[in-house]
Amino acid sequence: MTGDGDYVLVVSARDVDDYDALMQRLMAANANVKRFRTRVALDTLKRGLAVPVDTLPA
């Protein structure tokens, strides 16, 4: 991972209110978290963590 972030947390929430409650509990109320940024995906392009890699020719 490159850029200004140290970690990426992928969260799936039922709605914005549930997400806000989770972030309040995990991030905002944690003195060790100085700041966090939210990025929202509006559509699903891929499911799962597998990354297809073509076999390279020998």
N, C-alpha and C positions, 0 to 999 in steps of 0.2 A: 504494500500500500504506500502511495506517495501523497504528498500534499500536507495540509496543515492538521490533519487528524492523527491521533495516536491509536484509536480503536474504531472499529465499525461494529455496531450492534444492529442486527436485523430483527425487527419486531413485527409481529402480526397482531393487530388489535381489532376488536369488534367494531369500534367506532372511535371518533375523535375524543369523546369523553373518557373512554377506557384508556386510550393512549395517554391523555393528559394526566390521568390518575397514576398510571404506571411511571411516567417520567417524573412526576412529583415525588413519588415514593423512592425511586431508584436514583435519580439524578439531583433534582433540586434540593432535596432534604439531606444530601450527602455532602459533608464539609470537604471531602477529598476531591469532589468534582468542581473544577473552577468554572467551566462553561461546557455547553454541549450545543450541537446544531442538529436540527431535524430536516430530513429530506424525505419527501413523500412520493411513493410510486403510485401512479394512478391506474396502471394497467399491468397485467402479468405477462411477461415475455418468456419467462423460463421458470420452471419449477425444479427444485432440488439443487444440490451443490455439485453434481457431476459436471465436468468440463470435457466435452468430446475432443479428443486429440487424434488426428489422422496419423497413421503409421508412416514414418519417414522412409523413403527408399534406401536400401542398403548401399 
